[in-house]
Amino acid sequence: MYETTDLSRCGPYPMDWVSMFSPIELVTWGEIRGYGLPFWPQYPIGPFFADFADPMTKIVIECDGAAFHQDKASDARRDLYMAARGWSVFRISGADCSRVLSRPGEIFESYGYDWQDDPRSIDALRRWYLQTVDGLISAIAVRYYFITAEHGSVELSGLLTDDIIEEVLINRRTA
């Protein structure tokens, strides 16, 4: 007889994950926790372990470091396996996990009240969402967990932000 673990009675936080994470997983975990998202590290899905997964929404985040993700065909098979079981898989490169760009609050501060009218500020915001792990986690938080994207005193909403978030999720989703 096998017992099923009731996930509502336990959480991933008591374990010392920090000592087991790669540097890019550690950065990603910090962003996940910063948003308070209910992801589990090293979550088993069939014969695979997802870097981070939320079993309720069936979302997976995979961090692709150079050392472990050179076999793109193997990664594609994993993604297809998970997708066939209803999971949405988002991949992010190690470079993007490590990249630091001006955060939206800093962008708004630089461009002032007219940031939406300045193509440079829009480009900087778009780069942040598309090229950083915090941009990906923010997009997932907004789209799947209905968390308002607030950066400083500015609430991101509207067609512009929705379009950028959708672009991020389309570009990062593998299956």
C-alpha positions as CSV (number, residue, x, y, z in Angstrom):
1,M,0.0,0.0,0.0
2,Y,1.3,3.4,-1.0
3,E,0.2,6.6,0.8
4,T,-0.3,9.8,-1.0
5,T,1.3,12.9,0.4
6,D,-1.2,15.7,1.2
7,L,0.6,18.7,-0.2
8,S,-1.7,21.1,1.7
9,R,-0.1,19.9,5.0
10,C,3.5,20.6,4.1
11,G,5.6,23.0,2.1
12,P,8.9,23.1,0.3
13,Y,10.4,25.8,2.6
14,P,11.6,23.8,5.6
15,M,14.2,21.9,3.5
16,D,17.7,23.3,3.0
17,W,17.4,23.7,-0.7
18,V,20.1,26.4,-0.9
19,S,22.9,23.8,-0.4
20,M,21.5,21.7,-3.3
21,F,20.7,24.5,-5.9
22,S,23.0,25.5,-8.7
23,P,23.7,29.2,-8.8
24,I,21.0,29.8,-11.4
25,E,18.5,27.8,-9.5
26,L,19.2,29.8,-6.4
27,V,18.5,33.0,-8.2
28,T,15.3,31.6,-9.7
29,W,14.2,30.3,-6.3
30,G,14.7,33.7,-4.8
31,E,12.5,35.3,-7.4
32,I,9.8,32.6,-6.9
33,R,9.8,33.1,-3.2
34,G,9.8,36.9,-3.6
35,Y,6.5,36.7,-5.4
36,G,5.2,34.1,-2.9
37,L,4.4,31.6,-5.7
38,P,3.7,28.0,-4.6
39,F,6.4,26.2,-6.6
40,W,8.3,23.1,-5.4
41,P,11.9,22.6,-6.2
42,Q,12.9,19.3,-7.9
43,Y,9.3,18.2,-8.3
44,P,8.9,14.7,-9.7
45,I,6.9,14.3,-12.9
46,G,7.0,10.8,-14.1
47,P,10.6,9.7,-14.5
48,F,11.8,13.4,-14.5
49,F,12.4,16.0,-11.9
50,A,11.4,19.5,-12.8
51,D,13.6,22.3,-11.5
52,F,10.5,24.1,-10.2
53,A,6.9,23.1,-10.5
54,D,3.5,24.1,-9.2
55,P,1.3,20.9,-9.2
56,M,-1.9,22.9,-8.8
57,T,-1.5,25.0,-11.9
58,K,0.8,22.5,-13.6
59,I,3.5,25.0,-14.4
60,V,7.1,24.0,-14.7
61,I,10.1,26.4,-14.8
62,E,13.4,24.8,-16.1
63,C,16.7,26.6,-15.7
64,D,19.0,25.7,-18.6
65,G,22.6,26.0,-17.4
66,A,25.3,25.3,-20.0
67,A,26.7,22.3,-18.2
68,F,23.4,20.2,-18.0
69,H,21.4,21.3,-21.0
70,Q,23.5,20.7,-24.0
71,D,21.3,17.8,-25.3
72,K,18.4,19.8,-26.7
73,A,16.7,16.6,-28.0
74,S,16.6,15.2,-24.4
75,D,15.1,18.5,-23.1
76,A,12.5,18.4,-25.8
77,R,11.5,14.9,-24.9
78,R,11.1,15.9,-21.3
79,D,9.0,18.9,-22.3
80,L,6.8,16.8,-24.5
81,Y,6.3,14.2,-21.7
82,M,5.3,16.9,-19.3
83,A,3.0,18.6,-21.8
84,A,1.3,15.4,-22.6
85,R,0.3,15.2,-19.0
86,G,-1.1,18.8,-18.9
87,W,2.0,20.7,-17.8
88,S,3.1,24.1,-19.2
89,V,6.9,24.2,-19.4
90,F,8.8,27.4,-19.4
91,R,12.6,27.4,-20.0
92,I,15.1,30.1,-19.2
93,S,18.8,30.1,-20.0
94,G,21.5,30.3,-17.3
95,A,22.6,33.6,-18.9
96,D,19.1,35.1,-18.4
97,C,18.9,33.8,-14.9
98,S,22.2,35.7,-14.1
99,R,21.4,38.8,-16.2
100,V,20.8,42.0,-14.2
101,L,18.9,44.8,-16.0
102,S,17.2,47.9,-14.7
103,R,14.0,46.8,-13.0
104,P,10.7,48.5,-14.0
105,G,10.8,50.8,-10.9
106,E,14.2,52.1,-11.9
107,I,13.1,52.5,-15.5
108,F,10.1,54.5,-14.5
109,E,12.2,56.7,-12.2
110,S,14.7,57.4,-15.1
111,Y,11.9,58.4,-17.5
112,G,9.5,60.0,-15.2
113,Y,5.8,60.3,-15.7
114,D,6.0,60.1,-19.5
115,W,7.7,56.7,-19.5
116,Q,4.9,55.1,-21.7
117,D,5.5,57.8,-24.4
118,D,9.2,57.2,-24.6
119,P,10.2,54.2,-26.9
120,R,13.5,53.8,-24.9
121,S,11.6,53.1,-21.7
122,I,9.3,50.7,-23.4
123,D,12.3,48.9,-24.9
124,A,14.0,48.7,-21.5
125,L,10.8,47.3,-19.9
126,R,10.5,44.8,-22.7
127,R,14.1,43.7,-22.3
128,W,13.7,43.2,-18.6
129,Y,10.7,41.0,-19.1
130,L,12.2,39.0,-22.0
131,Q,15.8,38.7,-20.8
132,T,15.7,38.2,-17.0
133,V,14.5,35.5,-14.7
134,D,12.7,38.1,-12.6
135,G,10.9,39.2,-15.8
136,L,9.7,35.7,-16.5
137,I,8.6,35.1,-12.9
138,S,6.8,38.4,-12.9
139,A,5.0,37.5,-16.1
140,I,4.0,34.1,-14.7
141,A,2.8,35.7,-11.4
142,V,0.6,38.2,-13.3
143,R,-0.9,35.8,-15.9
144,Y,-1.4,32.6,-13.8
145,Y,-1.7,33.9,-10.2
146,F,-3.4,37.2,-10.9
147,I,-0.7,39.1,-8.9
148,T,-0.6,42.8,-9.9
149,A,2.7,43.8,-11.4
150,E,3.6,46.7,-9.1
151,H,7.1,48.2,-9.3
152,G,7.6,51.0,-6.9
153,S,4.6,53.3,-7.0
154,V,3.7,52.3,-10.6
155,E,1.2,49.6,-11.3
156,L,1.8,48.0,-14.6
157,S,-1.4,47.4,-16.4
158,G,-3.0,47.9,-19.8
159,L,-2.5,46.8,-23.3
160,L,1.3,47.5,-23.5
161,T,2.2,45.4,-20.4
162,D,-0.3,42.7,-21.3
163,D,1.3,42.4,-24.8
164,I,4.8,42.2,-23.3
165,I,3.8,39.6,-20.8
166,E,2.1,37.5,-23.5
167,E,5.2,37.7,-25.6
168,V,7.4,36.5,-22.7
169,L,5.1,33.5,-22.0
170,I,5.0,32.6,-25.7
171,N,8.8,32.9,-26.1
172,R,9.6,30.9,-23.0
173,R,7.0,28.2,-23.2
174,T,8.3,25.0,-24.8
175,A,5.4,22.7,-24.8
